[in-house]
């Protein structure tokens, strides 16, 4: 049975990644919520093209989120894998 939604988190539960209606190379919708260890300047980035129809990134203090529509699938792998390469 094909998965429609995929939800992953990092080891310390600081990042939450969601993919909806995805294949190996493309996803209809991808999103990410994150809580950073260090505060940063607020920013908003809106991107069209280069592997996505539209991508919106936002960060304020330690909180950030990203959402992409019809975008190349993120490689959500474990960075602590045995070979050390994601």
C-alpha positions as CSV (number, residue, x, y, z in Angstrom):
1,X,0.0,0.0,0.0
2,X,1.3,3.4,-1.0
3,X,1.9,6.0,1.8
4,X,0.2,9.3,1.2
5,X,1.8,11.2,4.1
6,X,5.3,10.8,5.5
7,X,6.3,12.4,8.8
8,X,9.9,12.4,10.2
9,X,11.7,14.0,13.0
10,X,15.4,14.4,13.9
11,X,17.0,12.6,16.8
12,X,16.4,15.5,19.3
13,X,12.8,16.3,18.1
14,X,13.8,19.8,17.0
15,X,12.7,19.4,13.4
16,X,9.4,18.0,12.0
17,X,9.3,17.2,8.3
18,X,6.1,16.3,6.4
19,X,5.7,15.1,2.8
20,X,2.3,14.7,1.2
21,X,1.6,12.8,-2.0
22,X,5.2,12.1,-2.9
23,X,7.2,9.8,-5.2
24,X,11.0,9.1,-5.2
25,X,11.7,12.4,-7.0
26,X,8.8,14.8,-6.5
27,X,6.4,15.8,-3.7
28,X,3.1,17.7,-4.1
29,X,3.6,19.3,-0.7
30,X,6.5,19.4,1.7
31,X,6.8,21.2,5.0
32,X,9.2,21.6,7.9
33,X,8.9,23.1,11.4
34,X,12.1,23.7,13.3
35,X,13.3,25.0,16.6
36,X,16.9,26.2,16.4
37,X,19.4,26.1,19.2
38,X,20.6,29.6,18.6
39,X,18.5,32.7,17.8
40,X,18.9,34.4,14.5
41,X,17.6,37.4,12.6
42,X,14.1,37.1,11.2
43,X,13.8,36.6,7.5
44,X,11.3,35.6,4.9
45,X,12.3,34.0,1.6
46,X,9.9,33.2,-1.3
47,X,11.4,31.2,-4.1
48,X,10.0,30.2,-7.5
49,X,11.6,27.6,-9.8
50,X,14.9,25.7,-9.3
51,X,13.2,22.4,-8.3
52,X,10.0,23.7,-6.9
53,X,6.9,25.5,-8.1
54,X,7.0,27.7,-4.9
55,X,8.9,27.5,-1.7
56,X,8.4,29.7,1.3
57,X,10.9,29.9,4.2
58,X,10.5,31.9,7.4
59,X,12.5,32.2,10.5
60,X,12.0,34.4,13.6
61,X,14.3,34.2,16.6
62,X,14.6,30.4,17.1
63,X,11.4,29.2,15.3
64,X,11.4,28.5,11.6
65,X,9.2,26.9,9.0
66,X,9.4,26.0,5.3
67,X,6.7,24.9,2.9
68,X,7.1,23.8,-0.7
69,X,4.5,23.1,-3.4
70,X,5.3,20.6,-6.2
71,X,9.0,20.3,-5.1
72,X,11.8,17.9,-5.5
73,X,11.7,15.3,-2.7
74,X,13.9,16.1,0.2
75,X,16.3,13.3,1.2
76,X,15.1,12.8,4.8
77,X,17.8,10.4,6.0
78,X,19.5,9.8,9.3
79,X,22.7,11.8,9.5
80,X,24.0,9.5,12.1
81,X,24.0,6.5,9.7
82,X,26.9,4.1,9.7
83,X,28.6,5.6,6.6
84,X,28.3,9.1,8.0
85,X,26.9,10.4,4.7
86,X,23.4,11.6,4.3
